[in-house]
Amino acid sequence: MAKISKRTRSIQAKLENKEYKGLAALKLLKEMATAKFVESAEAHISLKLDTKYADQQLRTTLVLPKGTGKNVRIAVVAEGEK
């Protein structure tokens, strides 16, 4: 079995076995960031929606603050003025 590093042991000591609220979780996540690179995190949220019904469907878009870094190309094939 692999040996647990000091860094991992110190992070595990800060954690409690409970569910955290959003802001408290972010604060704890920032405290535990000890890597020598920019760390990232994922969030998986269950909204408990029944998508069979139109009023419970969720459709949205997200604009990234710095974009994706790729050039966007748009092609239009149309007849007439419009």
RALINHU-V492468 format. One record per backbone hydrogen bond with DSSP energy under -1.0 kcal/mol. NH is the residue of the N-H (numbers start at 0). CO is the residue of the C=O. E is the energy in kcal/mol with one decimal. If there is no record, write none. Layout:
BEGIN
NH_CO_E / NH_CO_E
END
This chain:
BEGIN
8_4_-2.3 / 9_5_-2.3 / 10_6_-1.8 / 11_7_-2.5 / 12_8_-1.6 / 17_15_-1.9 / 24_20_-2.4 / 25_21_-2.0 / 26_22_-2.3 / 27_23_-2.3 / 28_24_-2.3 / 29_25_-2.2 / 30_26_-1.9 / 31_27_-1.8 / 52_49_-1.6 / 55_52_-1.4 / 56_53_-1.0
END
